[in-house]
Amino acid sequence: VGSTFHLLNNFDIPRGSNQPPPNTAEAESDYTSWTSVSDLANLQIHWKTFGDPRSKMVDLKQAIATEPNHPDVILAAAIAAEADGDFRQAEAHFRRMTESQPSDYRGQLGLGENLIRLGRQQEAIESWQHALREVNKGRLPILVRLADTQIAFQDLAAAQTSIASLSDAISRLAAKGQEYQREWAVASHGLL
């Protein structure tokens, strides 16, 4: 963990080292406000912040024992199962998360990703299409993966619809002055 933090320090953006693009709604410059390291072997998450460089840790085993039904605990268990290559277990955790927190895009996105890993592409596509009706915040990653999967499986007519929705969402972000999210979406898989 310590070595990983040391490595990640090379990518920190110091406060004041860059400025927002001109003629945008962004008022403050970017800087690294926090850094985290996940130790999936020991189910621990370590982090440090700009204001306090000392490393802090959350033991997920303890969290799982204390609050096994908390959405963040379920998500952590799903991510740990993915890291172990146990995609059926990860699917079960993500499915549980989507049932308890249907509007949380992380569960919806993870469920589809694991369905693809299990060779159930059509089910993943249907899951993401359903998720778009449930999720308000976090729709962009789902739209990107949906369109990407539709393209990969040669469902080009459906992909065009997904790309049109994605393009519309990106335009709305630009109108709101959220260029950083727009740039992320455009860069994701080069779909546009």
C-alpha positions as CSV (number, residue, x, y, z in Angstrom):
1,V,0.0,0.0,0.0
2,G,2.8,2.4,0.9
3,S,4.6,1.8,-2.4
4,T,1.4,2.3,-4.3
5,F,0.8,5.7,-2.6
6,H,4.4,6.6,-3.4
7,L,3.9,5.7,-7.1
8,L,0.6,7.6,-7.2
9,N,2.2,10.7,-5.8
10,N,4.0,11.1,-9.1
11,F,0.6,11.8,-10.7
12,D,-0.7,14.4,-8.1
13,I,-1.8,17.7,-9.6
14,P,-0.5,20.4,-7.2
15,R,-3.0,23.1,-6.2
16,G,-2.6,26.1,-8.5
17,S,-0.5,24.3,-11.1
18,N,-3.1,24.6,-13.8
19,Q,-6.0,26.8,-14.6
20,P,-9.5,26.1,-16.0
21,P,-9.9,26.4,-19.7
22,P,-10.8,30.0,-20.9
23,N,-14.4,30.8,-21.7
24,T,-15.8,27.9,-19.7
25,A,-18.0,27.8,-16.6
26,E,-15.3,26.1,-14.6
27,A,-14.1,28.6,-12.0
28,E,-11.5,26.7,-10.0
29,S,-8.3,24.9,-11.2
30,D,-8.0,21.2,-10.8
31,Y,-5.8,19.6,-8.1
32,T,-5.5,16.3,-6.4
33,S,-7.8,16.5,-3.5
34,W,-7.6,12.8,-2.4
35,T,-5.8,9.6,-3.4
36,S,-7.0,6.1,-2.6
37,V,-5.6,2.6,-2.8
38,S,-7.7,-0.6,-2.6
39,D,-6.1,-3.7,-1.1
40,L,-8.5,-6.3,-2.3
41,A,-6.5,-9.2,-1.0
42,N,-7.1,-7.9,2.6
43,L,-10.4,-6.1,1.8
44,Q,-9.0,-2.7,2.9
45,I,-9.4,0.8,1.4
46,H,-6.7,3.3,2.2
47,W,-6.9,7.0,1.4
48,K,-5.3,10.3,2.1
49,T,-6.4,13.9,1.3
50,F,-4.9,17.1,0.2
51,G,-5.4,18.6,3.7
52,D,-4.0,15.6,5.6
53,P,-1.4,13.4,3.9
54,R,-1.5,10.7,6.6
55,S,-3.0,7.5,5.3
56,K,-6.4,6.3,6.7
57,M,-7.9,2.9,6.3
58,V,-11.3,1.2,6.3
59,D,-11.4,-2.5,6.9
60,L,-14.1,-3.9,4.7
61,K,-14.2,-7.2,6.5
62,Q,-15.3,-5.3,9.7
63,A,-17.8,-3.3,7.6
64,I,-19.3,-6.4,6.1
65,A,-19.7,-8.0,9.5
66,T,-21.2,-4.8,11.0
67,E,-23.5,-3.7,8.2
68,P,-23.8,-6.5,5.5
69,N,-26.7,-4.8,3.8
70,H,-25.2,-1.3,3.4
71,P,-25.0,-0.5,-0.3
72,D,-21.3,0.5,0.0
73,V,-20.5,-2.8,1.7
74,I,-22.4,-4.7,-1.0
75,L,-20.5,-2.8,-3.7
76,A,-17.1,-3.5,-2.0
77,A,-18.0,-7.2,-1.8
78,A,-18.9,-7.2,-5.5
79,I,-15.6,-5.5,-6.5
80,A,-13.7,-7.9,-4.4
81,A,-15.4,-10.9,-6.1
82,E,-14.6,-9.3,-9.5
83,A,-10.9,-9.0,-8.5
84,D,-10.9,-12.6,-7.5
85,G,-12.3,-13.6,-10.9
86,D,-15.6,-14.9,-9.3
87,F,-18.0,-13.2,-11.7
88,R,-21.0,-15.3,-10.6
89,Q,-20.5,-14.0,-7.0
90,A,-19.9,-10.5,-8.3
91,E,-23.1,-10.7,-10.3
92,A,-25.0,-11.8,-7.2
93,H,-23.7,-8.9,-5.2
94,F,-24.3,-6.3,-8.0
95,R,-27.8,-7.7,-8.4
96,R,-28.4,-7.4,-4.7
97,M,-27.2,-3.8,-4.9
98,T,-29.5,-3.0,-7.9
99,E,-32.5,-4.4,-6.0
100,S,-31.8,-2.3,-2.9
101,Q,-30.5,0.8,-4.6
102,P,-31.9,0.8,-8.2
103,S,-30.9,4.4,-8.8
104,D,-27.2,3.9,-8.0
105,Y,-25.4,3.6,-11.4
106,R,-22.5,1.7,-9.8
107,G,-24.5,-1.4,-9.2
108,Q,-26.3,-1.2,-12.5
109,L,-23.0,-0.7,-14.4
110,G,-21.3,-3.5,-12.5
111,L,-24.1,-5.9,-13.0
112,G,-24.0,-5.5,-16.8
113,E,-20.2,-5.8,-16.9
114,N,-20.3,-9.1,-15.0
115,L,-23.1,-10.4,-17.2
116,I,-20.8,-9.7,-20.2
117,R,-17.9,-11.6,-18.5
118,L,-20.3,-14.5,-18.0
119,G,-21.1,-14.6,-21.7
120,R,-24.7,-13.2,-21.3
121,Q,-24.4,-10.1,-23.5
122,Q,-28.0,-9.8,-24.4
123,E,-29.0,-9.9,-20.7
124,A,-26.3,-7.2,-20.0
125,I,-27.8,-4.9,-22.7
126,E,-31.3,-5.4,-21.4
127,S,-30.0,-4.7,-17.8
128,W,-28.4,-1.4,-18.9
129,Q,-31.5,-0.4,-20.9
130,H,-33.6,-1.0,-17.8
131,A,-31.0,0.9,-15.7
132,L,-31.4,4.0,-17.9
133,R,-35.0,4.2,-16.7
134,E,-33.9,3.9,-13.0
135,V,-30.7,6.0,-12.8
136,N,-30.7,9.8,-12.8
137,K,-27.0,10.5,-11.9
138,G,-24.4,8.4,-13.6
139,R,-26.2,7.7,-16.9
140,L,-23.1,8.5,-19.0
141,P,-21.0,5.5,-18.1
142,I,-24.0,3.2,-18.7
143,L,-24.8,4.8,-22.1
144,V,-21.1,4.5,-23.1
145,R,-20.9,0.8,-22.2
146,L,-24.4,0.1,-23.7
147,A,-23.4,1.7,-27.1
148,D,-19.9,0.0,-27.0
149,T,-21.5,-3.4,-26.3
150,Q,-24.1,-3.0,-29.0
151,I,-21.3,-2.0,-31.5
152,A,-19.2,-5.0,-30.5
153,F,-22.1,-7.4,-31.1
154,Q,-23.0,-5.7,-34.4
155,D,-26.4,-4.3,-33.2
156,L,-25.7,-1.1,-35.1
157,A,-29.3,0.1,-35.3
158,A,-29.6,0.0,-31.5
159,A,-26.1,1.4,-31.1
160,Q,-27.2,4.5,-33.2
161,T,-30.0,5.1,-30.8
162,S,-27.7,4.8,-27.8
163,I,-25.1,7.1,-29.4
164,A,-27.8,9.6,-30.1
165,S,-28.8,9.5,-26.4
166,L,-25.2,9.8,-25.4
167,S,-24.6,12.7,-27.8
168,D,-27.7,14.5,-26.3
169,A,-26.4,13.9,-22.8
170,I,-23.0,15.3,-23.7
171,S,-24.6,18.4,-25.2
172,R,-26.6,19.0,-22.0
173,L,-23.4,18.7,-20.0
174,A,-21.6,21.3,-22.2
175,A,-24.6,23.6,-21.8
176,K,-24.3,23.3,-18.0
177,G,-20.6,24.1,-18.1
178,Q,-19.6,20.6,-17.1
179,E,-16.9,20.2,-19.7
180,Y,-14.8,17.8,-17.7
181,Q,-17.7,15.2,-17.7
182,R,-18.3,15.9,-21.4
183,E,-14.6,15.3,-22.2
184,W,-14.6,12.1,-20.2
185,A,-17.6,10.8,-22.1
186,V,-16.2,11.7,-25.5
187,A,-12.9,10.0,-24.6
188,S,-14.6,6.9,-23.4
189,H,-14.1,4.3,-26.0
190,G,-13.9,7.0,-28.7
191,L,-17.6,6.4,-29.6
192,L,-18.3,9.8,-30.9
